[in-house]
Amino acid sequence: MDNIFLKRVYEPFEEVDGFRILIDRLWPRGISKDAAKLSYWFKDLAPSNELRKWFCHKPELFEEFRSRYLEELRSDEQKREYIRQIFEMAAQGPVTLLYGAKDPVHNHARVLKEELGRLFEVDS
């Protein structure tokens, strides 16, 4: 779990990023695919469109959003497959999960990293 990192997609590429995975459903505004230097785009790992629209990045809704997104991560087979792939990549080297949200605290990337940590502890 020590090699899974979070980073805004707008921050510059660094060699130490390792595998760079965009985890947003929508392509981030104002950034080219070349500049993003992605290894993968796991858009279906992001919250569902319904949940994303409901949350609308409002901090006061974050706790409910967190609960709903955790439920999606735990019950959606496609999301579980992406999580499995992230663990496989992390066994090979660093993995940087890229997100576009401006708020570094109230976003789905934080929730996903929390869930990855929980799953890592269960497997250890």
C-alpha positions as CSV (number, residue, x, y, z in Angstrom):
1,M,0.0,0.0,0.0
2,D,3.0,2.2,0.4
3,N,3.3,2.6,-3.4
4,I,-0.2,3.9,-4.1
5,F,-0.3,7.7,-4.3
6,L,-2.9,10.4,-5.1
7,K,-2.1,13.4,-7.3
8,R,-4.1,16.0,-9.2
9,V,-3.9,15.3,-12.9
10,Y,-2.9,19.0,-13.3
11,E,0.3,18.5,-11.4
12,P,3.4,17.9,-13.5
13,F,4.4,14.4,-14.5
14,E,7.3,12.9,-12.5
15,E,9.2,9.6,-13.2
16,V,8.5,8.5,-9.7
17,D,4.7,8.4,-10.4
18,G,5.1,4.9,-11.9
19,F,1.8,3.7,-13.3
20,R,-0.4,6.8,-13.8
21,I,-4.1,6.0,-13.7
22,L,-6.8,8.6,-14.2
23,I,-9.8,7.7,-12.0
24,D,-12.2,10.3,-13.1
25,R,-15.3,9.5,-15.2
26,L,-14.9,12.7,-17.3
27,W,-11.8,13.9,-19.0
28,P,-10.3,16.8,-17.1
29,R,-10.7,20.2,-18.7
30,G,-7.7,22.0,-20.2
31,I,-5.3,19.1,-20.2
32,S,-4.1,17.2,-23.3
33,K,-3.7,13.4,-23.4
34,D,0.0,13.9,-24.1
35,A,0.4,16.2,-21.0
36,A,-1.5,13.7,-18.8
37,K,1.0,10.9,-19.6
38,L,-1.5,8.3,-18.5
39,S,-0.8,4.6,-18.3
40,Y,-4.5,3.9,-17.9
41,W,-7.9,5.6,-17.6
42,F,-10.2,3.6,-15.3
43,K,-13.2,5.9,-15.8
44,D,-15.6,3.2,-14.5
45,L,-13.8,3.1,-11.2
46,A,-15.1,6.7,-10.6
47,P,-18.5,7.2,-8.8
48,S,-21.5,6.6,-10.9
49,N,-22.9,9.5,-12.9
50,E,-25.9,9.7,-10.6
51,L,-23.7,9.8,-7.5
52,R,-21.2,12.3,-9.0
53,K,-24.0,14.6,-10.0
54,W,-25.7,14.4,-6.6
55,F,-22.5,15.2,-4.7
56,C,-21.5,18.1,-7.0
57,H,-18.3,18.5,-4.9
58,K,-20.2,20.0,-1.9
59,P,-18.2,19.4,1.3
60,E,-21.4,19.3,3.4
61,L,-22.5,16.2,1.4
62,F,-19.1,14.5,1.6
63,E,-19.9,12.0,4.4
64,E,-23.0,10.7,2.7
65,F,-21.1,10.7,-0.6
66,R,-18.3,8.7,1.0
67,S,-20.8,6.1,2.3
68,R,-22.5,5.8,-1.1
69,Y,-19.3,5.5,-3.0
70,L,-17.9,2.9,-0.7
71,E,-21.0,0.9,-1.3
72,E,-20.4,1.2,-5.1
73,L,-16.8,0.1,-4.7
74,R,-17.8,-2.9,-2.7
75,S,-20.7,-4.1,-4.8
76,D,-19.8,-3.3,-8.4
77,E,-17.9,-6.1,-10.1
78,Q,-16.2,-3.8,-12.6
79,K,-14.9,-1.5,-9.9
80,R,-13.7,-4.5,-7.9
81,E,-11.8,-5.7,-11.0
82,Y,-10.1,-2.3,-11.4
83,I,-9.1,-2.4,-7.7
84,R,-7.6,-5.9,-8.3
85,Q,-5.6,-4.5,-11.2
86,I,-4.3,-1.6,-9.1
87,F,-3.0,-4.0,-6.5
88,E,-1.3,-6.0,-9.2
89,M,0.4,-2.9,-10.5
90,A,1.4,-1.8,-7.0
91,A,3.2,-5.1,-6.5
92,Q,5.4,-4.1,-9.5
93,G,6.1,-0.5,-8.5
94,P,4.5,2.9,-7.7
95,V,0.9,3.7,-8.8
96,T,-0.3,7.2,-8.9
97,L,-4.1,7.7,-9.0
98,L,-4.9,10.9,-10.8
99,Y,-8.0,13.0,-10.2
100,G,-9.2,16.4,-11.3
101,A,-11.1,17.7,-8.3
102,K,-9.9,21.0,-6.9
103,D,-10.6,20.0,-3.3
104,P,-7.8,17.7,-2.1
105,V,-9.9,16.4,0.8
106,H,-13.5,16.1,-0.3
107,N,-13.2,13.9,-3.4
108,H,-13.6,10.4,-4.6
109,A,-9.9,9.7,-4.8
110,R,-9.5,10.0,-1.0
111,V,-12.4,7.5,-0.6
112,L,-10.9,5.1,-3.1
113,K,-7.4,5.3,-1.4
114,E,-9.1,4.7,2.0
115,E,-10.8,1.6,0.6
116,L,-7.6,0.4,-1.0
117,G,-5.9,0.7,2.4
118,R,-8.7,-1.3,4.1
119,L,-8.5,-4.0,1.5
120,F,-4.8,-4.2,1.8
121,E,-5.1,-4.7,5.6
122,V,-7.6,-7.5,5.1
123,D,-5.3,-9.3,2.7
124,S,-2.2,-9.0,4.9
